[in-house]
Amino acid sequence: MIPLDLDALDLSALLCSRVCHDVISPVGAIVNGLEVLEDESDASMREFALELIAKSARQASARLQFARIAFGAAGSAGASIDLADAEKVSRGMFADDKTQLAWSAPQALYPKNKVKLLLNLVVIAQSAIPRGGLIDVVVRGDGDAPTLTLTSKGSHARIPAHVEAMIAGTPENGTVDAHGILPFYAGLVARAAAMDVRFTLEGDTVTIAATPTAAAMPETPAPAGGPEDDRPSDSEPPETALA
């Protein structure tokens, strides 16, 4: 299939819809908590409302901080993002969730698009275990040719529907909506970062592996003893020299 070329305005609108979708729930809960504080005089209800407001405010803040790096122009002044920042915002996303996050990565600056890809894959990894579980994130190698491995383990684990086609940029119906924009965007970022993304499912475990594309791999030096070594050196007379 021919990859879908999504208009820049449509892409930005769909990403904005995605961010609003993620934030509107905790923001709505904050509004509800404030309404309870205005109408209730019961001490226990007011305490419940304050706890709801505090929890929802933390959730909204965490989701916005995550979106700022995963979708936004965070770090646009430079070409790199600290993996420690990526870990921090990822852990914030799972702070009050049924999913646990394990993280193993170097303390280093990595190219911006590779970090954005990692964060988008974290969200996709979460959707692979709808009933919760463990997401294990492992980053190996340097920023030029890293390997990103995300393992989602939990009950009813599955590769999310259509996610592979979306990442490849070839949605089955030829269109993208707000629900599918995240894996589609992840595919755009993967291609910009020269990374290849693959999914595997074994039992209750889904593995997402992102590796450098063949074109992005560093060239291997020519082995010793190649054709150039067979050429005569300047100090050796050629076989055609006159006696």
C-alpha positions in Angstrom: 0.0 0.0 0.0 1.1 3.6 -0.6 1.8 5.4 2.6 -0.8 8.1 3.6 0.5 11.6 3.2 -1.4 13.4 5.9 -1.8 17.2 5.6 0.2 19.2 8.1 -3.0 21.0 9.4 -4.8 17.7 9.8 -1.8 16.2 11.6 -1.6 19.1 14.1 -5.4 19.1 14.6 -5.5 15.4 15.4 -2.6 15.6 17.8 -4.3 18.5 19.6 -7.4 16.3 19.8 -5.4 13.5 21.3 -3.8 15.8 24.0 -7.3 17.2 24.8 -8.7 13.7 25.1 -5.9 12.8 27.6 -6.3 15.9 29.7 -10.1 16.5 29.7 -10.9 13.7 32.2 -8.7 14.9 35.1 -9.6 18.6 34.4 -13.3 17.6 34.5 -12.7 15.9 37.8 -11.1 19.1 39.2 -14.3 21.0 38.2 -16.5 18.5 39.9 -14.4 18.7 43.0 -14.7 22.5 43.1 -18.5 22.2 42.7 -18.6 19.9 45.7 -16.6 22.4 47.8 -19.1 25.2 46.9 -22.2 23.2 47.7 -21.2 20.9 50.6 -20.7 21.8 54.2 -20.1 18.2 55.4 -16.4 17.9 56.5 -16.0 14.4 55.0 -17.4 15.4 51.6 -15.1 18.4 51.5 -12.1 16.3 52.4 -13.1 13.9 49.6 -13.4 16.8 47.2 -10.0 18.2 48.1 -8.4 14.7 47.6 -10.1 14.4 44.2 -8.9 17.9 43.1 -5.3 17.1 44.2 -5.2 13.7 42.5 -6.7 15.0 39.3 -4.4 18.1 39.2 -1.4 15.7 39.4 -2.8 13.6 36.6 -3.4 16.6 34.4 0.1 18.0 35.0 1.7 14.6 34.4 -0.1 14.1 31.1 0.7 17.6 29.9 4.4 17.2 30.8 4.4 13.9 28.9 2.7 15.4 25.8 5.1 18.3 25.8 8.0 16.0 25.0 6.2 13.2 23.2 4.3 15.4 20.8 5.5 19.0 21.3 8.5 21.1 20.6 10.2 20.4 23.9 14.0 20.8 23.5 13.5 22.5 20.2 16.4 24.8 21.0 18.7 21.8 20.7 18.8 18.5 18.9 18.8 16.2 22.0 16.7 15.3 25.0 17.9 13.8 28.3 16.6 10.2 28.7 16.3 11.0 32.4 13.5 13.5 31.5 11.8 10.9 29.4 11.9 8.5 32.3 10.5 11.2 34.7 7.5 12.0 32.5 6.8 8.4 31.8 6.7 7.5 35.5 4.4 10.4 36.0 2.0 9.0 33.5 1.8 5.7 35.5 1.9 7.1 39.0 -1.8 6.4 39.8 -2.4 3.6 37.3 -2.8 -0.2 37.3 0.3 -0.5 35.1 3.8 -0.6 36.6 6.8 0.7 34.7 10.4 -0.6 34.8 13.1 1.5 33.1 16.6 0.7 32.2 18.4 3.3 30.1 21.7 5.2 30.0 21.9 8.6 31.7 22.6 10.5 28.5 21.3 12.9 25.9 19.7 11.2 22.9 18.6 12.7 19.5 15.2 14.3 20.0 13.2 12.2 17.5 14.5 8.9 19.0 13.3 10.1 22.5 10.0 11.1 21.1 9.7 7.7 19.4 10.4 6.0 22.8 7.7 8.0 24.6 5.1 7.2 21.9 6.0 3.5 22.1 5.5 3.7 25.8 1.9 4.7 25.3 1.4 2.0 22.6 2.9 -0.5 25.0 0.3 0.5 27.7 -2.5 -0.1 25.2 -1.2 -3.6 24.6 -2.2 -4.6 28.2 -5.7 -3.2 28.6 -6.1 -4.9 32.0 -2.8 -3.6 33.4 0.5 -5.3 34.1 4.2 -4.5 33.7 5.9 -2.4 31.0 9.7 -3.0 30.9 11.6 -0.3 28.9 15.2 -1.1 27.9 17.4 1.3 25.9 20.8 0.0 24.7 23.5 1.6 22.6 24.4 5.2 22.0 22.2 7.9 20.4 23.5 7.2 16.9 22.3 3.6 16.8 20.2 2.7 19.8 18.0 -0.3 20.4 14.7 0.4 22.1 12.9 -2.7 23.6 9.5 -2.4 25.3 8.0 -5.5 26.8 4.4 -5.4 28.0 3.3 -8.3 30.2 -0.2 -8.7 31.5 -3.6 -10.5 31.3 -5.2 -10.5 27.8 -2.0 -8.9 26.2 -2.4 -8.3 22.5 -0.9 -6.2 19.7 -3.3 -3.2 19.4 -5.6 -3.4 16.4 -4.3 -1.7 13.3 -1.3 -0.4 15.1 1.3 -2.0 12.8 -0.4 -0.6 9.7 -0.7 2.8 11.3 3.0 2.9 12.2 3.8 1.9 8.7 1.8 4.8 7.5 -0.6 2.6 5.6 -4.0 2.6 7.4 -6.4 0.0 6.1 -9.1 2.5 5.2 -6.7 5.1 4.0 -7.6 7.6 6.7 -6.6 8.5 10.3 -8.7 9.7 13.1 -7.9 11.0 16.6 -7.9 7.4 18.0 -5.2 6.3 15.5 -3.1 9.4 15.3 -0.7 8.3 18.0 0.7 5.2 16.3 0.5 7.1 12.9 2.6 9.9 14.4 5.0 7.3 16.0 5.6 6.0 12.5 6.4 9.5 11.2 8.8 10.0 14.0 10.4 6.5 13.5 11.0 7.2 9.8 12.5 10.7 10.7 14.8 9.0 13.2 15.7 6.2 10.8 14.3 3.5 13.1 12.4 0.4 12.3 9.6 -0.8 14.6 8.4 -4.4 15.0 5.9 -6.2 17.2 5.8 -9.7 18.5 3.2 -11.5 20.7 4.1 -14.6 22.8 1.5 -15.7 25.3 0.8 -12.8 27.7 3.7 -10.7 26.5 3.9 -8.2 23.7 7.4 -7.0 22.7 8.0 -3.8 20.7 11.5 -3.5 19.2 12.8 -0.4 17.5 16.1 -0.7 15.8 18.1 1.5 13.4 17.2 0.9 9.7 19.8 -0.7 7.5 20.5 2.7 5.9 21.2 4.2 9.4 23.7 1.6 10.5 27.4 2.7 10.5 29.4 1.3 7.7 31.7 -1.7 8.6 35.3 -1.1 7.7 36.7 -3.3 4.9 38.4 -6.4 6.4 42.1 -6.8 6.1 43.3 -8.9 3.3 40.8 -7.4 0.8 41.5 -6.7 -2.8 43.5 -3.5 -2.0 46.0 -5.5 0.0 46.8 -7.6 -3.1 48.1 -4.5 -5.0 51.9 -4.1 -5.1 53.4 -1.5 -2.8 55.4 1.4 -4.1 58.6 -0.3 -3.0 57.9 -3.5 -4.9 58.7 -3.7 -8.7 55.7 -4.5 -10.8 55.6 -7.9 -12.5 55.9 -6.2 -15.8 59.2 -4.5 -15.0 62.0 -5.0 -17.5 64.8 -7.2 -16.5 
